[in-house]
């Protein structure tokens, strides 16, 4: 009876478990049905939209052709009319006829606009919808595959739970059976002992005693076996129960996770990008329709003009002008003498002169390094600002370009351009924009701090330079007399062409601070006059003629090098020089260029050394002339390193500029010194009557350096002096 009751309980447990699993299976099947219905609904919606826009595109094309036929019908009549012949003759029309012409032109414009709309619908909107349709099918398929895997995982854990539950039931049944058998053995043992107590041992016969002892031992052995069996089955039952409880917890956790998290994530996978892609498609449609309407109104010209006139700099000046009292600089601080002190200038008398001179040179060195560092920060700042502007001007759904009509062609721009089909992630773009803004403001703060420090040090430097100028000029003038005499002696063989030497000297004396020198063109008439004078063997740039336009003199110098039959840098060295930009460090680039220049003729190297020393000196005044090494390289790159035939000019020119910039910045390291190669060298301090020039970056002690005669490992002249002769 008890066994029958136990069997029914086990069966009820199994039935209850199987019922629960069936309910879960039914739920999972219904989940897939819901997702599949949602996917089919989206596919149907997308197909309807594609058919709608396809039909609308056909209507637009039919309308466009009708307008074109209408305009052509009346245009053919006009071409044979008297007014048209008169228009072709003197380009004048009566106002009514002019209006009629404009009406026909507007009709043609509308025809092209509707053809453009057809192109956008067919090649943009419908393509987008087709792609979304493919995405919906693909994503649902992949999501379903993942869902099936998750379902298999659920069946696996439920089957494992069922297995461990059955194992637990089996071991528990065996444990209960062993327990009952043990109890039965214990009862037999008690019964045997009770019988033994009742019998009188003395009354037993002698032959019955061994048989009684054998019976007791058998019962004891049976009890020991059943006790061991019970302990073993009880341990197995305990382990099985533990496994069952652990698997039960794991199964409940997996099922809960699936219903709470996994189902939601699977729906998100099915929806991935659907709404965003559909929104972009509708935005494309809206953009096309709005631009079609805008193209019909003259108000577009007013708006376009207003947009074109957006000018942050102008607005800034207007604000500052409106609040002039707030933004105008305050009154300069005046020197306030103390207790009748009449000295109001920096004193350079001994014994403080030496200290001031040392301080001046320290400031000079410090300013040079600070300006280089701040210039690099400025370039980074400009590049970051350009990146920000590029980010802020991105349009990923605007189709206005398709409605711009060229006078030279009647063709319709394709609407499948990258502008329309751009898949830029807006969230990612905004994140990049914010990161770039943080970097920009960091660099902007660094640039302001650096420029403020430079301003303070520059003011002290300039005042010390003014105070110490008299003694410096006297010393430099004496030294320059010796050096210029030596240069003239060395140049007696005309190692530096007269036109180069004269133009460089003139710019050194009068044009180091000329803004935009070599970039701003001079007077062509004056350039020709100076060039003709040099060709006659005259020097029109002597000290007595200092009224020439600096930009014209600079133009003559560039014209001379441009007119060389053989460029200063031989064409056969072009590719070797271009490989310089592939090197990472400045030291490697300098060494590479140096090795390429060594084999050149001696006269060419002397002219190169002279020219690039001058350009380096000129770039040191970039704060005033706005011509740093890179800007000078842009001006001289095409002249000194013309791009050979067969090379892509657009791709090569930027690399040429980088090579020339490297040579300008590192000319002292690249070219041999006067000791290594005897010949004229460029002098930073040149004389023209009583004129005096000095570079703010010149180093003390260099102008008194005596050059020894060096060896001449280079070949001789290759025609640098042949031009302007």
Secondary structure by P-SEA (a helix, b strand, c coil): caaaaaaaaaaaaaaaaaaaaaaaaaaaaaaaaaaaaaaaaaaaaaaaaaaaaaaaaaaaaaaaaaaaaaaaaaaaaaaacaaaaaaaacccccaaaaaaaaaaaaaaaaaaaaaaaaaaaaccaaaaaaaaaaaaaaaaaaaaaaaaaaaaaaaaaaaaaaaaaaaaaaaaaaaaaaaaaaaaaaaaaaaaaaaaaacccccccccaaaaaaaaaaaaaaaaaaaaaaaaaaaaaaaaaaaaaaaaaaaaaaaaaaaaccaaaaaaaaaacaaaaaaaaaaaaaaaaaaaaaaaaccaaaaaaaaaaaccaaaaaaaaaaaaccccccccccccccccccccccccccccaaaaaaaaaaaaaaaaaaaaaaaaaaaaaaaaaaaaaaaaaaccccccccccccccccccccccccccccccccaaaaaaaaaaaaaaaaaaaaaaaaaaaaaaaaaaaaaaaaaaaaaaaaaaaaaaaaaaaaaaaaaaccccccaaaaaaaaaaacccccccccccccccaaaaaaaaaaaaacccccccccccccaaaaaaaaaaaaaacccccccccaaaaaaaccccccaaaaaaaaaaaaccccaaaaaaaaaaaaaaaaaacccccccccaaaaaaacccccccccccccccccaaaaaaaaaaaaaccccccccccccccbbbbcccccccbbbbbcccccccccccccccccccccccccccccc
